[in-house]
Amino acid sequence: MMAQGIPVRNWDNEEVIKLTILHTNDVHSRIDPFPMDGSRLQGLGGVASRATLIKQIRKEEKNVLLLDSGDIFQGTPYFNMYLGEVEIKSMTALSYDAATIGNHDFDGGMDNLKNQLKYASFPLINTNYNFKDTTLNDTVREYQVKNVGDIRIGIFGLGIELQGLVPKNLYGNTVYEDPITKGNSISSFLKNELKCDYIICLSHLGYSYKEQKISDVSLAPQLNHVDLILGGHTHTFLDRAILSKNKNDNPLIINQVGWAGVMLGRIDISFERNNSRHRCKTCKNEWIIDA
């Protein structure tokens, strides 16, 4: 599919730069594959199998980003015993580039989340949680910019309303701010001030709801400049990413890959020199099967 983008800056060597974006969401402390117990997900997932698949793709592709859309914690005894250390160390071993915060990432409390981040080689990103009066102030970033070859990628994160979903004592003085307002503010900054060629939103708002509630599907047409939403929270298994449009009437892709690390999302983007367009291929999301 063709997607309109801002004019890509001149670069010296390649006519086309290809970017491969890999992503997960709602892994929920699933370090091992599901047991062979006859359940629907038996034998699927696990960090080791995911590492093998990611390593293979990195051998095949020059420019790869690996991202996560939140709910890293909670769901297996690994979290109960180690409070997130194993999960963060695993993501560091897999060389994640960035992640956003899910509601369950507060389950050990804010001090614990900050403590576990000492094991992270990647930034935790959120734009609409105000951490000014909390221990996470100056720890969680509003955005991240990654230079891939001569392409500048802007990444920001949006989180779900915590009140009524997470006990107050776990998120403390964190202030939830409107994701549409904050998303547009940061995306405009990334495009106009930092001159990003491609903008990604890591969302933990949920894919879609029957009731009137902000979700990736309802958010997309209200966002400026955003090219890709990688979602989480609703554990939605999409066979392929879907195509929407942003507020600028340009194509915007939405993807989410279930939960527990049983799928790996993949999107390939080609940027052409001296061309304001980029080509995007939404690959079939790949199931991760224990070897």
Secondary structure, 3 states (H helix, E strand, C coil): CEEECCCCCCCCCCCEEEEEEEEECCCCCCCCCCCCCCCCCCCECCHHHHHHHHHHHHHHCCCEEEEECCCCCCCCHHHHHHCCHHHHHHHHHCCCCEEECCHHHHCCCHHHHHHHHHHCCCCEECCCEECCCCCCCCCCECEEEEEECCEEEEEEEEECCCCCCCCHHHHCCCEECCHHHHHHHHHHHHHHHCCCCEEEEEEECCCCCCCCCCCHHHHHHHCCCCCEEECCCCCCECCCCEEEECCCCCEEEEECECCCCCEEEEEEEEEECCCCEEEEEECCCEECECC
